[in-house]
Amino acid sequence: DDDDKTKRPNEPSTSTNVGKRNGKSVLKPCSESKSNLKKQKIHKEKSEETVEDKIIVEMTVMKKSIKDLSEDMKKIQEVLLTNAHLLGLSFKRENPEEAKETCCFDCEDAKGNNHRTIFVKGFEKVRTRDEIKKALSNLFFFCGEITRVFVPIECKTRLPLGFAFINLRNGVGSEKASALNGKSMGGRKLEVTLARGRGEYYGFNDFDGCERCFLRGRADPFAYDPFASML
């Protein structure tokens, strides 16, 4: 029995490694546990490095995007400052033919002033000729049959000069049209009167014109023949 109780020297021990520290028994981790802890630590460090790498990459990309955006904003600002005088123009895309210089009098409505022609002033100059013509036609349509709306423009810039001439069939409705004096259009009050009492009826002040205007003698106040039509 004593031999059975005695542990054989070559028999592997199944007990847990126990050491002593400060006179007390301390449980020591086995070699396998140490290996697992080491692997977990390495995995954790790699995971943290991966997260840090991702954050660094994202921050780098974000900084580049902000830098690119700042450069784009600077370019836009430079363009706006350089073309500040054009901000009032319509931003719609124009084809090459429309972008060419347009003579003020190269339109069907340029001729036709007569003693019944109506003069309108006070609308916004930043709108295009066609936009102003349409707005005036809508405003005066109930006065009578409109046969002509001429909106003079500066040839080089194509900006309206700020006034227009309107003809009604046989002058019928001129009194109704005159009653629109002081009427608001686009938030601005209009001045409406008979054209023959205005200086613009005979010539345009502060009008530069273009080469075609001078070649055709249209720089002369009467050159465009205001009485060419009695519509």
ROSE-4610 file (N, C-alpha, C; in Angstrom, 1 decimal, always signed):
// ROSE-4610
residu = [D/D/D/D/D/D/D/D/D/D/D/D/K/K/K/T/T/T/K/K/K/R/R/R/P/P/P/N/N/N/E/E/E/P/P/P/S/S/S/T/T/T/S/S/S/T/T/T/N/N/N/V/V/V/G/G/G/K/K/K/R/R/R/N/N/N/G/G/G/K/K/K/S/S/S/V/V/V/L/L/L/K/K/K/P/P/P/C/C/C/S/S/S/E/E/E/S/S/S/K/K/K/S/S/S/N/N/N/L/L/L/K/K/K/K/K/K/Q/Q/Q/K/K/K/I/I/I/H/H/H/K/K/K/E/E/E/K/K/K/S/S/S/E/E/E/E/E/E/T/T/T/V/V/V/E/E/E/D/D/D/K/K/K/I/I/I/I/I/I/V/V/V/E/E/E/M/M/M/T/T/T/V/V/V/M/M/M/K/K/K/K/K/K/S/S/S/I/I/I/K/K/K/D/D/D/L/L/L/S/S/S/E/E/E/D/D/D/M/M/M/K/K/K/K/K/K/I/I/I/Q/Q/Q/E/E/E/V/V/V/L/L/L/L/L/L/T/T/T/N/N/N/A/A/A/H/H/H/L/L/L/L/L/L/G/G/G/L/L/L/S/S/S/F/F/F/K/K/K/R/R/R/E/E/E/N/N/N/P/P/P/E/E/E/E/E/E/A/A/A/K/K/K/E/E/E/T/T/T/C/C/C/C/C/C/F/F/F/D/D/D/C/C/C/E/E/E/D/D/D/A/A/A/K/K/K/G/G/G/N/N/N/N/N/N/H/H/H/R/R/R/T/T/T/I/I/I/F/F/F/V/V/V/K/K/K/G/G/G/F/F/F/E/E/E/K/K/K/V/V/V/R/R/R/T/T/T/R/R/R/D/D/D/E/E/E/I/I/I/K/K/K/K/K/K/A/A/A/L/L/L/S/S/S/N/N/N/L/L/L/F/F/F/F/F/F/F/F/F/C/C/C/G/G/G/E/E/E/I/I/I/T/T/T/R/R/R/V/V/V/F/F/F/V/V/V/P/P/P/I/I/I/E/E/E/C/C/C/K/K/K/T/T/T/R/R/R/L/L/L/P/P/P/L/L/L/G/G/G/F/F/F/A/A/A/F/F/F/I/I/I/N/N/N/L/L/L/R/R/R/N/N/N/G/G/G/V/V/V/G/G/G/S/S/S/E/E/E/K/K/K/A/A/A/S/S/S/A/A/A/L/L/L/N/N/N/G/G/G/K/K/K/S/S/S/M/M/M/G/G/G/G/G/G/R/R/R/K/K/K/L/L/L/E/E/E/V/V/V/T/T/T/L/L/L/A/A/A/R/R/R/G/G/G/R/R/R/G/G/G/E/E/E/Y/Y/Y/Y/Y/Y/G/G/G/F/F/F/N/N/N/D/D/D/F/F/F/D/D/D/G/G/G/C/C/C/E/E/E/R/R/R/C/C/C/F/F/F/L/L/L/R/R/R/G/G/G/R/R/R/A/A/A/D/D/D/P/P/P/F/F/F/A/A/A/Y/Y/Y/D/D/D/P/P/P/F/F/F/A/A/A/S/S/S/M/M/M/L/L/L]
num = [1/1/1/2/2/2/3/3/3/4/4/4/5/5/5/6/6/6/7/7/7/8/8/8/9/9/9/10/10/10/11/11/11/12/12/12/13/13/13/14/14/14/15/15/15/16/16/16/17/17/17/18/18/18/19/19/19/20/20/20/21/21/21/22/22/22/23/23/23/24/24/24/25/25/25/26/26/26/27/27/27/28/28/28/29/29/29/30/30/30/31/31/31/32/32/32/33/33/33/34/34/34/35/35/35/36/36/36/37/37/37/38/38/38/39/39/39/40/40/40/41/41/41/42/42/42/43/43/43/44/44/44/45/45/45/46/46/46/47/47/47/48/48/48/49/49/49/50/50/50/51/51/51/52/52/52/53/53/53/54/54/54/55/55/55/56/56/56/57/57/57/58/58/58/59/59/59/60/60/60/61/61/61/62/62/62/63/63/63/64/64/64/65/65/65/66/66/66/67/67/67/68/68/68/69/69/69/70/70/70/71/71/71/72/72/72/73/73/73/74/74/74/75/75/75/76/76/76/77/77/77/78/78/78/79/79/79/80/80/80/81/81/81/82/82/82/83/83/83/84/84/84/85/85/85/86/86/86/87/87/87/88/88/88/89/89/89/90/90/90/91/91/91/92/92/92/93/93/93/94/94/94/95/95/95/96/96/96/97/97/97/98/98/98/99/99/99/100/100/100/101/101/101/102/102/102/103/103/103/104/104/104/105/105/105/106/106/106/107/107/107/108/108/108/109/109/109/110/110/110/111/111/111/112/112/112/113/113/113/114/114/114/115/115/115/116/116/116/117/117/117/118/118/118/119/119/119/120/120/120/121/121/121/122/122/122/123/123/123/124/124/124/125/125/125/126/126/126/127/127/127/128/128/128/129/129/129/130/130/130/131/131/131/132/132/132/133/133/133/134/134/134/135/135/135/136/136/136/137/137/137/138/138/138/139/139/139/140/140/140/141/141/141/142/142/142/143/143/143/144/144/144/145/145/145/146/146/146/147/147/147/148/148/148/149/149/149/150/150/150/151/151/151/152/152/152/153/153/153/154/154/154/155/155/155/156/156/156/157/157/157/158/158/158/159/159/159/160/160/160/161/161/161/162/162/162/163/163/163/164/164/164/165/165/165/166/166/166/167/167/167/168/168/168/169/169/169/170/170/170/171/171/171/172/172/172/173/173/173/174/174/174/175/175/175/176/176/176/177/177/177/178/178/178/179/179/179/180/180/180/181/181/181/182/182/182/183/183/183/184/184/184/185/185/185/186/186/186/187/187/187/188/188/188/189/189/189/190/190/190/191/191/191/192/192/192/193/193/193/194/194/194/195/195/195/196/196/196/197/197/197/198/198/198/199/199/199/200/200/200/201/201/201/202/202/202/203/203/203/204/204/204/205/205/205/206/206/206/207/207/207/208/208/208/209/209/209/210/210/210/211/211/211/212/212/212/213/213/213/214/214/214/215/215/215/216/216/216/217/217/217/218/218/218/219/219/219/220/220/220/221/221/221/222/222/222/223/223/223/224/224/224/225/225/225/226/226/226/227/227/227/228/228/228/229/229/229/230/230/230/231/231/231]
x = [+0.8/+0.0/+0.8/+2.0/+2.8/+3.4/+3.7/+4.2/+3.2/+1.9/+0.8/+0.7/+0.9/+0.8/+1.9/+3.0/+4.2/+4.1/+4.4/+4.3/+5.5/+5.2/+6.3/+7.1/+8.4/+9.2/+8.9/+8.6/+8.4/+7.0/+6.1/+4.7/+4.4/+3.8/+3.5/+2.6/+2.9/+2.1/+0.8/-0.3/-1.5/-1.9/-1.1/-1.4/-1.1/-1.7/-1.4/-0.1/+0.7/+1.9/+1.6/+2.2/+2.0/+3.4/+3.5/+4.7/+4.4/+5.5/+5.3/+5.8/+5.0/+5.4/+5.1/+6.1/+5.9/+5.3/+5.8/+5.3/+3.9/+3.3/+2.0/+2.0/+1.1/+1.0/+0.4/+1.0/+0.5/+0.4/-0.8/-1.1/-0.4/+0.5/+1.2/+0.5/+0.4/-0.2/+0.7/+0.0/+0.8/+1.3/+2.2/+2.9/+1.9/+0.8/-0.2/-1.0/-1.3/-2.0/-1.1/+0.2/+1.1/+1.1/+1.1/+1.1/-0.2/-1.3/-2.6/-2.7/-2.2/-2.2/-1.3/-0.2/+0.7/+0.1/-0.6/-1.3/-2.4/-3.1/-4.2/-3.6/-2.5/-1.9/-1.4/-0.8/-0.3/-1.5/-2.6/-3.8/-4.4/-4.4/-5.0/-4.2/-2.8/-2.0/-2.1/-2.2/-2.4/-3.7/-4.8/-6.1/-6.1/-5.4/-5.3/-4.5/-3.4/-2.6/-3.5/-4.3/-5.2/-6.2/-6.8/-7.7/-7.0/-5.8/-5.1/-4.7/-4.3/-4.0/-5.2/-6.3/-7.6/-7.9/-7.8/-8.0/-7.1/-5.8/-4.8/-5.1/-5.5/-5.8/-7.0/-8.1/-9.3/-9.0/-8.2/-7.8/-7.0/-6.1/-5.3/-6.2/-7.2/-8.1/-9.0/-9.4/-10.3/-9.5/-8.3/-7.4/-7.2/-7.0/-6.8/-8.1/-9.3/-10.6/-10.8/-10.5/-10.7/-9.7/-8.5/-7.5/-8.0/-8.5/-9.0/-10.2/-11.1/-12.3/-11.9/-10.9/-10.5/-9.9/-9.2/-8.6/-9.7/-10.7/-11.8/-12.6/-12.8/-13.5/-12.7/-11.4/-10.5/-10.7/-10.7/-10.8/-12.2/-13.3/-14.6/-14.6/-14.0/-14.0/-13.3/-12.2/-11.4/-12.3/-13.0/-13.8/-14.9/-15.6/-16.7/-16.2/-15.0/-14.5/-14.1/-13.5/-13.1/-14.3/-15.4/-16.6/-17.8/-17.4/-18.5/-19.5/-19.0/-19.9/-20.9/-20.7/-21.6/-22.6/-22.6/-23.5/-24.9/-25.2/-26.6/-27.2/-26.3/-26.7/-27.4/-28.1/-28.7/-27.6/-27.7/-26.7/-27.0/-28.0/-28.3/-27.2/-26.9/-25.9/-26.3/-25.4/-25.6/-24.8/-25.4/-24.6/-23.7/-22.6/-21.7/-22.3/-23.4/-24.0/-24.6/-25.2/-25.8/-24.8/-23.6/-22.6/-21.9/-22.1/-21.5/-22.2/-21.5/-22.0/-23.3/-24.3/-25.6/-25.9/-26.2/-26.6/-28.0/-28.1/-29.3/-30.5/-30.2/-31.2/-31.4/-30.7/-30.9/-32.0/-33.2/-34.4/-35.6/-36.6/-37.8/-38.5/-38.4/-39.1/-38.4/-37.2/-36.4/-37.1/-37.8/-38.5/-40.0/-40.6/-42.0/-42.5/-41.6/-42.1/-43.0/-44.1/-45.0/-45.6/-46.5/-47.0/-47.9/-48.2/-49.0/-48.2/-46.9/-46.1/-46.0/-46.0/-46.0/-44.6/-44.1/-42.8/-42.9/-42.0/-42.1/-40.6/-40.5/-39.2/-39.4/-38.3/-38.3/-38.1/-38.1/-37.9/-36.4/-36.2/-34.8/-34.0/-32.8/-31.9/-31.2/-31.2/-30.4/-31.1/-32.3/-33.0/-32.7/-32.9/-32.6/-33.7/-33.3/-34.3/-35.6/-35.5/-36.7/-37.5/-36.8/-37.6/-38.4/-37.8/-38.5/-39.6/-39.3/-40.4/-41.6/-41.4/-42.5/-43.2/-42.5/-43.1/-44.0/-43.5/-44.3/-45.5/-45.3/-46.5/-47.6/-47.2/-48.2/-48.9/-48.1/-48.7/-49.6/-49.3/-50.1/-51.1/-51.2/-52.0/-53.5/-54.0/-55.4/-55.7/-54.7/-54.9/-55.4/-55.0/-55.3/-54.4/-54.5/-53.7/-52.2/-51.3/-49.9/-49.3/-48.7/-48.1/-46.6/-46.1/-44.6/-44.2/-43.1/-42.4/-40.9/-40.3/-38.9/-38.2/-37.2/-36.4/-35.0/-34.6/-33.2/-32.2/-31.0/-30.0/-28.6/-27.6/-26.3/-25.7/-25.1/-24.7/-23.7/-22.7/-21.6/-22.0/-22.7/-23.1/-24.4/-25.2/-26.6/-27.5/-27.0/-27.8/-28.9/-30.1/-31.1/-30.7/-31.2/-30.9/-31.8/-32.9/-33.7/-35.1/-35.4/-36.6/-37.1/-38.4/-38.9/-40.0/-40.3/-41.4/-42.4/-43.7/-44.8/-45.8/-46.2/-47.2/-48.4/-49.6/-50.9/-51.5/-52.3/-52.9/-53.7/-53.3/-54.0/-54.1/-53.2/-53.2/-54.4/-55.2/-56.4/-55.9/-56.3/-55.9/-54.8/-54.3/-53.2/-53.6/-54.9/-55.3/-55.2/-55.6/-55.5/-54.1/-53.2/-51.8/-51.2/-51.6/-51.1/-51.5/-52.7/-53.2/-52.3/-51.4/-50.4/-49.2/-49.2/-48.1/-48.1/-46.9/-46.8/-47.1/-47.5/-47.7/-46.4/-46.5/-45.2/-45.0/-43.8/-43.4/-42.0/-42.0/-40.8/-40.3/-41.3/-41.0/-40.5/-40.6/-40.2/-41.4/-41.5/-42.6/-42.2/-43.2/-42.9/-43.4/-42.7/-43.1/-43.6/-44.9/-45.6/-46.1/-45.7/-46.2/-46.1/-46.6/-46.4/-45.0/-44.5/-43.0/-42.6/-43.5/-43.1/-42.7/-43.0/-42.6/-41.3/-40.7/-39.4/-38.2/-37.1/-35.9/-35.4/-35.7/-35.3/-36.1/-37.2/-37.9/-37.1/-36.2/-35.3/-33.9/-33.4/-32.1/-31.8/-30.8/-30.5/-29.2/-29.4/-28.3/-27.4/-26.1/-25.3/-25.3/-25.4/-25.4/-24.2/-23.4/-22.1/-22.3/-23.3/-23.5/-22.4/-22.4/-21.4/-21.0/-20.1/-19.6/-20.7/-21.6/-22.7/-23.6/-23.8/-24.6/-24.1/-22.8/-22.1/-22.1/-21.8/-21.8/-23.1/-24.2/-25.5/-26.1/-25.3/-25.7/-26.7/-26.8/-27.7/-27.3/-26.1/-25.7/-26.4/-26.9/-27.7/-29.1/-29.6/-30.9/-32.0/-32.0/-33.2/-32.9/-31.7/-31.3/-32.2/-32.8/-33.6/-35.0/-35.3/-36.5/-37.7/-37.9/-39.0/-40.4/-40.6/-41.9/-42.1/-41.2/-41.2/-42.5/-43.2/-44.4/-45.4/-46.7/-47.8/-48.7/-48.2/-49.0/-49.6]
y = [-1.2/+0.0/+1.2/+1.2/+2.4/+2.6/+1.5/+1.7/+2.3/+2.0/+2.6/+4.1/+4.4/+5.8/+6.6/+6.0/+6.7/+7.0/+8.2/+8.6/+8.1/+7.5/+7.0/+8.1/+8.1/+9.2/+9.6/+8.5/+8.8/+9.1/+9.0/+9.3/+10.8/+11.2/+12.7/+13.2/+14.4/+15.0/+15.6/+15.4/+16.0/+17.2/+17.6/+18.7/+20.0/+21.1/+22.4/+23.0/+23.7/+24.3/+25.2/+25.1/+25.9/+26.4/+27.7/+28.3/+29.0/+29.5/+30.3/+31.7/+32.6/+34.0/+34.6/+35.1/+35.7/+34.6/+33.4/+32.4/+31.8/+32.3/+31.9/+31.2/+30.2/+29.5/+30.3/+30.4/+31.1/+30.2/+30.3/+29.5/+30.1/+29.3/+29.7/+29.3/+30.1/+29.7/+28.7/+27.8/+26.8/+27.5/+26.8/+27.4/+27.6/+26.8/+27.0/+28.3/+28.6/+29.8/+31.0/+30.9/+32.0/+32.3/+31.2/+31.3/+32.0/+31.6/+32.2/+33.7/+34.0/+35.4/+36.2/+35.7/+36.4/+36.6/+35.6/+35.7/+36.7/+36.7/+37.7/+39.1/+39.3/+40.6/+41.1/+40.2/+40.5/+40.8/+40.1/+40.3/+41.7/+42.0/+43.3/+44.4/+44.3/+45.3/+45.5/+44.4/+44.5/+45.2/+44.8/+45.4/+46.9/+47.3/+48.8/+49.5/+48.8/+49.4/+49.6/+48.6/+48.6/+49.8/+49.9/+51.0/+52.4/+52.5/+53.8/+54.1/+53.0/+53.2/+53.7/+53.1/+53.5/+55.0/+55.4/+56.7/+57.7/+57.3/+58.2/+58.3/+57.2/+57.3/+58.2/+58.0/+58.8/+60.3/+60.6/+62.0/+62.6/+61.8/+62.3/+62.6/+61.7/+61.9/+63.1/+63.3/+64.4/+65.7/+65.8/+67.0/+67.3/+66.3/+66.6/+67.1/+66.6/+67.0/+68.5/+68.8/+70.2/+71.1/+70.7/+71.5/+71.8/+70.7/+70.8/+71.7/+71.6/+72.4/+73.9/+74.2/+75.5/+76.1/+75.3/+75.8/+76.1/+75.3/+75.5/+76.8/+77.0/+78.2/+79.4/+79.4/+80.5/+80.8/+79.8/+80.0/+80.6/+80.1/+80.6/+82.1/+82.4/+83.8/+84.7/+84.2/+85.0/+85.3/+84.2/+84.4/+85.4/+85.3/+86.2/+87.6/+87.8/+89.2/+89.7/+88.9/+89.3/+89.7/+89.0/+89.2/+89.7/+90.5/+91.1/+91.9/+92.6/+93.4/+92.6/+91.3/+90.5/+89.7/+89.9/+89.2/+89.5/+90.7/+91.0/+90.4/+89.8/+89.2/+87.8/+87.4/+86.0/+85.0/+83.9/+82.9/+81.7/+81.9/+80.8/+80.6/+79.4/+79.1/+79.6/+80.3/+80.8/+80.1/+79.9/+79.3/+80.3/+79.9/+80.8/+81.9/+81.7/+82.7/+83.8/+83.4/+84.4/+85.2/+84.7/+85.3/+86.5/+86.5/+87.6/+88.9/+90.0/+91.3/+91.5/+92.1/+92.3/+93.8/+94.2/+95.6/+95.9/+97.0/+97.4/+97.4/+97.8/+98.1/+96.9/+95.8/+94.6/+93.8/+94.3/+93.6/+94.2/+93.5/+93.9/+95.1/+95.2/+96.2/+97.5/+97.6/+98.8/+100.0/+99.8/+100.9/+100.8/+102.0/+102.0/+103.1/+104.0/+105.0/+106.0/+106.4/+107.4/+108.2/+109.2/+110.1/+109.4/+108.2/+107.5/+106.4/+106.3/+105.4/+105.7/+104.6/+104.8/+104.5/+105.4/+105.3/+104.7/+103.7/+103.1/+103.1/+103.5/+103.6/+103.2/+102.6/+102.3/+100.9/+100.0/+98.6/+98.2/+97.0/+96.6/+96.4/+96.9/+96.8/+95.5/+94.7/+93.5/+92.4/+92.5/+91.4/+91.5/+90.4/+90.4/+91.1/+91.4/+92.1/+91.3/+90.0/+89.2/+89.1/+89.0/+88.9/+90.2/+91.4/+92.6/+92.8/+92.4/+92.5/+91.6/+90.4/+89.6/+90.2/+90.7/+91.3/+92.5/+93.3/+94.5/+94.1/+93.1/+92.6/+92.1/+91.4/+90.9/+92.0/+93.1/+94.2/+95.0/+95.2/+96.1/+95.4/+94.1/+93.4/+93.8/+94.2/+94.5/+95.9/+96.7/+98.1/+98.1/+97.0/+97.0/+95.9/+95.9/+94.9/+95.5/+94.8/+95.3/+94.8/+95.8/+95.5/+95.6/+96.2/+96.4/+96.7/+96.0/+96.4/+96.4/+97.6/+97.7/+98.1/+97.2/+97.5/+97.7/+99.0/+99.3/+98.7/+98.3/+97.7/+98.3/+98.1/+98.5/+97.4/+97.7/+96.6/+95.7/+96.2/+95.3/+94.4/+95.0/+94.3/+93.6/+94.1/+93.6/+93.9/+94.8/+95.2/+96.3/+96.2/+97.2/+98.6/+99.6/+101.0/+101.5/+100.7/+101.1/+101.7/+101.7/+102.2/+101.4/+101.5/+100.8/+101.6/+101.2/+101.8/+100.7/+101.1/+100.2/+100.8/+100.0/+100.5/+99.6/+100.3/+99.6/+99.8/+98.8/+98.9/+100.2/+101.1/+102.3/+103.2/+103.0/+103.8/+103.6/+102.6/+102.4/+101.8/+102.4/+101.9/+102.7/+103.8/+104.6/+105.3/+105.6/+106.3/+105.2/+104.0/+103.0/+102.7/+102.8/+102.5/+103.6/+104.9/+106.0/+105.8/+105.2/+105.0/+104.0/+103.3/+102.4/+103.2/+104.5/+105.3/+105.1/+104.7/+104.4/+103.0/+102.2/+100.8/+100.1/+99.1/+98.3/+97.1/+96.9/+95.7/+95.3/+94.1/+93.6/+94.3/+94.9/+95.7/+97.1/+97.6/+98.9/+99.7/+100.9/+101.7/+102.2/+102.0/+102.4/+103.8/+104.4/+105.7/+105.5/+105.8/+105.6/+106.9/+107.2/+108.4/+108.3/+109.3/+109.3/+109.5/+108.8/+108.8/+110.1/+110.8/+112.0/+113.1/+113.1/+114.1/+113.8/+112.7/+112.3/+112.5/+112.8/+113.0/+111.6/+110.5/+109.2/+108.9/+109.6/+109.4/+109.8/+110.7/+111.3/+110.8/+110.3/+109.8/+109.3/+108.4/+107.8/+108.4/+108.9/+109.4/+108.2/+108.5/+107.5/+106.1/+106.2/+105.0/+105.0/+103.9/+103.8/+103.2/+102.3/+101.7/+100.8/+100.4/+99.6/+100.1/+99.3/+99.8/+99.8/+98.8/+98.8/+100.0/+100.4/+101.6/+102.8/+103.0/+104.2/+104.1/+102.8/+102.6/+102.9/+102.6/+102.8/+104.2/+105.0/+106.3/+106.3/+105.2/+105.1/+105.9/+106.4/+107.2/+108.6/+108.9/+110.1/+109.9/+110.8/+110.6/+110.2/+110.7/+110.5/+109.4/+108.8/+107.8/+106.6/+106.2/+105.0/+105.2/+106.5/+106.8/+106.5/+107.3/+107.0/+107.0/+107.6/+107.7/+106.7/+105.7/+104.8/+104.0/+103.8/+103.0/+103.8/+103.7/+104.4/+103.4/+102.2/+101.2/+101.7]
z = [+0.0/+0.0/+0.0/+0.8/+0.8/-0.6/-1.3/-2.7/-3.6/-3.4/-4.2/-4.0/-2.7/-2.3/-2.8/-3.0/-3.5/-5.0/-5.3/-6.7/-7.5/-8.6/-9.4/-10.0/-10.1/-10.6/-12.1/-12.9/-14.3/-14.7/-13.7/-14.0/-14.1/-15.2/-15.4/-14.4/-13.9/-12.9/-13.5/-12.9/-13.3/-12.5/-11.5/-10.7/-11.3/-10.9/-11.4/-10.8/-11.6/-11.1/-10.0/-8.9/-7.8/-7.3/-7.1/-6.6/-5.3/-4.7/-3.5/-3.7/-3.2/-3.2/-1.8/-1.2/+0.2/+1.1/+0.9/+1.8/+1.5/+0.4/+0.0/-1.3/-1.4/-2.7/-3.8/-4.9/-6.1/-7.3/-7.9/-9.1/-10.3/-10.9/-12.1/-13.4/-14.3/-15.6/-16.3/-17.0/-17.8/-19.0/-19.7/-20.9/-22.0/-22.1/-23.2/-23.0/-21.7/-21.4/-21.7/-21.4/-21.7/-23.2/-24.0/-25.5/-26.0/-25.4/-25.8/-25.5/-24.3/-23.9/-24.8/-25.2/-26.1/-27.4/-28.0/-29.2/-29.2/-28.1/-28.0/-27.9/-27.2/-27.2/-28.5/-29.3/-30.6/-31.5/-31.5/-32.3/-31.9/-30.6/-30.2/-30.7/-30.7/-31.1/-32.6/-33.4/-34.8/-35.2/-34.4/-34.6/-34.4/-33.3/-33.0/-34.1/-34.6/-35.7/-36.9/-37.2/-38.4/-38.3/-37.1/-36.9/-37.1/-36.5/-36.6/-38.0/-38.8/-40.2/-41.0/-40.7/-41.4/-41.1/-39.8/-39.4/-40.1/-40.2/-40.8/-42.3/-43.0/-44.4/-44.6/-43.8/-44.0/-43.7/-42.7/-42.4/-43.6/-44.2/-45.3/-46.5/-46.8/-47.9/-47.6/-46.4/-46.0/-46.2/-45.7/-45.9/-47.3/-48.2/-49.6/-50.2/-49.8/-50.3/-49.9/-48.7/-48.2/-48.9/-49.2/-49.9/-51.3/-52.0/-53.4/-53.4/-52.4/-52.4/-52.2/-51.3/-51.1/-52.4/-53.1/-54.4/-55.4/-55.4/-56.3/-56.0/-54.7/-54.2/-54.6/-54.5/-54.8/-56.3/-57.1/-58.6/-58.9/-58.3/-58.5/-58.1/-56.9/-56.5/-57.4/-58.0/-59.0/-60.2/-60.7/-61.9/-61.6/-60.4/-60.1/-60.0/-59.4/-59.3/-60.6/-61.5/-62.8/-63.7/-63.5/-64.3/-63.5/-62.5/-61.7/-62.5/-63.5/-64.3/-65.1/-65.2/-66.0/-65.2/-63.9/-63.0/-63.2/-63.8/-64.0/-65.3/-66.1/-67.4/-67.1/-68.0/-67.9/-68.0/-67.1/-67.1/-68.0/-68.8/-69.7/-70.8/-71.2/-72.2/-73.5/-74.2/-75.5/-76.5/-77.7/-78.8/-79.4/-80.2/-80.7/-81.6/-82.3/-83.1/-82.3/-81.2/-80.3/-79.5/-79.3/-78.6/-79.4/-80.7/-81.5/-81.2/-81.5/-81.3/-82.1/-81.5/-82.1/-82.3/-83.4/-83.7/-83.1/-82.4/-81.8/-82.8/-84.0/-85.0/-85.9/-85.7/-86.6/-86.1/-86.1/-85.7/-86.4/-86.6/-87.3/-86.6/-85.3/-84.6/-84.4/-85.0/-84.9/-85.5/-86.6/-87.3/-87.0/-87.0/-86.8/-85.8/-85.3/-84.4/-85.2/-84.5/-85.1/-84.0/-84.3/-83.3/-82.3/-82.5/-81.5/-80.7/-81.0/-80.3/-78.8/-78.0/-76.6/-76.1/-75.2/-74.6/-73.2/-72.9/-71.5/-71.0/-69.7/-69.1/-67.6/-67.0/-65.6/-65.3/-66.3/-66.0/-65.8/-65.3/-65.0/-66.2/-66.2/-67.4/-67.5/-66.4/-66.3/-67.1/-67.4/-68.1/-69.6/-70.3/-71.7/-72.5/-73.7/-74.6/-74.7/-75.0/-75.2/-73.9/-72.8/-71.5/-71.3/-71.5/-71.3/-72.3/-73.6/-74.6/-74.2/-73.7/-73.3/-72.1/-71.1/-69.9/-70.3/-71.2/-71.6/-72.4/-73.3/-74.1/-73.1/-72.1/-71.1/-70.4/-70.1/-69.3/-70.2/-71.5/-72.3/-73.2/-73.1/-74.1/-74.0/-72.8/-72.7/-73.2/-73.5/-74.0/-75.5/-76.2/-77.7/-78.3/-79.6/-80.4/-80.5/-80.0/-80.0/-81.3/-82.1/-83.3/-83.3/-82.2/-82.2/-80.7/-80.3/-79.0/-79.3/-79.3/-79.6/-78.3/-77.9/-76.7/-77.2/-77.2/-77.7/-76.7/-77.3/-76.5/-76.9/-76.0/-76.4/-77.2/-78.4/-79.3/-78.7/-78.1/-77.6/-76.4/-75.5/-74.3/-74.4/-75.3/-75.5/-74.3/-73.4/-72.3/-72.7/-72.3/-72.6/-72.2/-72.9/-72.5/-71.5/-71.2/-70.1/-70.5/-71.8/-72.3/-73.5/-73.9/-75.0/-75.7/-76.9/-77.7/-78.0/-77.9/-78.1/-79.1/-80.1/-81.0/-80.9/-80.9/-80.9/-82.3/-82.7/-84.1/-84.2/-85.1/-85.4/-84.2/-83.2/-82.0/-81.1/-81.4/-80.5/-79.2/-78.1/-76.8/-76.2/-76.9/-76.3/-75.0/-74.9/-73.6/-72.5/-72.7/-71.7/-71.4/-72.4/-72.1/-71.3/-71.5/-70.7/-69.2/-69.0/-67.7/-66.8/-67.5/-66.8/-66.3/-66.4/-65.9/-64.3/-63.8/-62.4/-62.0/-63.0/-62.8/-62.4/-61.6/-61.2/-62.1/-62.5/-63.2/-62.7/-62.2/-61.6/-60.4/-59.7/-58.4/-58.7/-59.9/-60.2/-61.0/-60.7/-61.3/-62.7/-63.6/-64.9/-65.2/-66.2/-66.7/-68.1/-68.3/-69.5/-70.1/-71.3/-71.9/-73.5/-74.2/-75.7/-76.0/-77.0/-77.3/-77.9/-78.6/-79.4/-78.5/-77.2/-76.3/-75.6/-75.9/-75.3/-76.2/-75.7/-76.5/-77.1/-76.4/-77.0/-78.3/-78.5/-79.7/-81.0/-80.8/-81.9/-81.8/-80.7/-80.6/-79.2/-79.1/-77.9/-77.2/-76.0/-75.2/-74.6/-74.4/-73.8/-74.6/-75.9/-76.7/-77.6/-77.4/-78.1/-79.5/-79.6/-80.9/-81.3/-82.6/-83.2/-84.6/-85.2/-86.5/-87.5/-87.4/-88.4/-88.2/-86.9/-86.7/-87.4/-87.3/-88.0/-89.5/-90.0/-91.4/-92.0/-91.3/-91.8/-91.4/-90.8/-90.4/-89.2/-88.5/-87.4/-86.2/-86.2/-85.0/-85.1/-86.3/-86.5/-85.8/-85.0/-84.3/-85.2/-86.4/-87.3/-88.3/-88.3/-89.3/-89.4/-88.2/-88.3/-88.7/-89.2/-89.8/-88.9/-87.8/-86.9/-87.4/-88.6/-89.2/-90.4/-90.4/-91.5/-91.6/-90.4/-90.4/-89.6/-90.0/-89.3/-88.7/-88.3/-87.7/-86.4]
